[in-house]
Amino acid sequence: QVQLVESGGGLVQPGESLRLSCEASGTFRPIAHMGWYRQAPGKQRDMVAIIRAIGGPSYLDSVKGRFTISRDNAKNTVYLQMNNLTPEDTAVYYCNIRDMRANNYWGQGTQVTVSS
């Protein structure tokens, strides 16, 4: 059973930073990619950033240059450094793992609120 535990969300002011962490545990097949998605109220869940086992990372256009995804393979942990946050970044952020058989695993979500 795969478990993803997220941490690092919170309430910040515009222009501030947050770092999200997601630690994966359990038994899973080789990973195709790990990443972060977000969902604001009344909107669909969007990919924010993913980091692939092979190949480079991908980002949502609106976060390019502000967010950085990284991974610690030894700890099975993926991070999302979010800088210069804006109110439009407010959402629940979900960690995701997709394995080589296209099985998706999700964390419980962590709330990020950007407000003055």
C-alpha positions as CSV (number, residue, x, y, z in Angstrom):
1,Q,0.0,0.0,0.0
2,V,1.3,3.4,-1.0
3,Q,1.0,6.3,1.3
4,L,1.8,9.9,0.5
5,V,2.1,12.4,3.4
6,E,2.3,16.1,2.5
7,S,3.4,19.0,4.7
8,G,4.3,22.6,4.5
9,G,1.1,24.4,3.5
10,G,-0.2,27.4,5.3
11,L,-1.3,31.0,5.1
12,V,1.2,33.6,3.7
13,Q,1.1,37.1,2.3
14,P,1.6,37.9,-1.4
15,G,5.3,37.8,-2.3
16,E,6.2,35.3,0.4
17,S,7.4,31.7,0.0
18,L,6.4,28.2,1.1
19,R,8.0,24.8,0.7
20,L,5.8,21.8,0.4
21,S,7.1,18.3,1.1
22,C,5.7,14.9,0.2
23,E,7.1,11.7,1.6
24,A,6.1,8.4,-0.1
25,S,6.1,5.1,1.8
26,G,5.0,1.6,1.0
27,T,5.6,-0.7,-1.9
28,F,5.2,0.6,-5.4
29,R,6.4,-0.1,-8.9
30,P,9.1,1.9,-10.6
31,I,8.0,5.5,-10.6
32,A,7.3,7.4,-13.9
33,H,7.0,10.7,-12.2
34,M,6.3,12.5,-9.0
35,G,4.7,15.8,-8.7
36,W,2.2,18.4,-7.4
37,Y,-1.3,19.3,-8.5
38,R,-3.6,21.9,-7.2
39,Q,-7.3,22.5,-7.0
40,A,-9.0,25.8,-6.2
41,P,-12.7,25.9,-5.2
42,G,-14.9,25.4,-8.1
43,K,-12.1,24.6,-10.5
44,Q,-10.5,21.5,-11.9
45,R,-7.3,19.9,-10.6
46,D,-4.3,21.2,-12.5
47,M,-0.8,19.9,-12.8
48,V,1.6,22.4,-11.1
49,A,4.9,20.6,-11.5
50,I,6.1,17.1,-12.1
51,I,9.6,15.6,-12.1
52,R,10.1,12.5,-14.2
53,A,12.3,9.5,-13.6
54,I,13.7,10.2,-17.1
55,G,13.7,13.6,-18.5
56,G,13.4,17.1,-17.0
57,P,10.7,18.7,-14.9
58,S,7.5,20.3,-16.3
59,Y,5.7,23.3,-14.9
60,L,2.4,25.0,-15.2
61,D,3.0,28.1,-17.3
62,S,1.8,30.5,-14.5
63,V,4.4,29.1,-12.0
64,K,7.4,29.0,-14.2
65,G,10.3,31.0,-12.7
66,R,8.6,31.0,-9.3
67,F,8.2,27.4,-8.3
68,T,10.9,24.7,-8.3
69,I,10.3,21.0,-7.9
70,S,13.0,18.7,-6.6
71,R,13.3,15.1,-5.4
72,D,15.3,13.2,-2.8
73,N,15.3,9.6,-4.1
74,A,16.9,8.3,-0.9
75,K,14.0,9.6,1.1
76,N,11.3,9.0,-1.5
77,T,10.4,12.7,-1.0
78,V,9.4,15.3,-3.5
79,Y,9.5,19.1,-2.7
80,L,7.9,22.1,-4.2
81,Q,9.6,25.4,-3.4
82,M,7.1,28.2,-4.1
83,N,8.4,31.8,-4.2
84,N,6.7,35.1,-4.9
85,L,3.3,33.6,-4.2
86,T,0.2,35.4,-5.4
87,P,-3.5,35.1,-4.4
88,E,-4.0,33.1,-7.6
89,D,-1.8,30.3,-6.1
90,T,-4.4,29.7,-3.4
91,A,-5.6,26.1,-3.6
92,V,-5.3,22.7,-2.1
93,Y,-2.1,21.2,-3.3
94,Y,-1.9,17.4,-3.8
95,C,1.1,15.2,-4.1
96,N,1.0,12.6,-6.9
97,I,3.0,9.5,-7.9
98,R,2.4,7.8,-11.2
99,D,4.1,4.5,-11.6
100,M,5.3,2.9,-14.9
101,R,1.9,1.2,-15.2
102,A,0.1,4.5,-15.1
103,N,-1.3,3.9,-11.6
104,N,-1.8,7.1,-9.7
105,Y,-1.5,7.7,-6.0
106,W,-2.5,10.8,-4.2
107,G,-1.8,12.5,-0.9
108,Q,-4.6,14.0,1.3
109,G,-3.8,17.5,0.2
110,T,-2.4,20.5,1.9
111,Q,-4.0,24.0,1.9
112,V,-2.1,26.9,0.6
113,T,-3.7,30.3,1.1
114,V,-2.1,33.5,-0.1
115,S,-3.8,36.6,1.2
116,S,-3.0,40.0,2.6
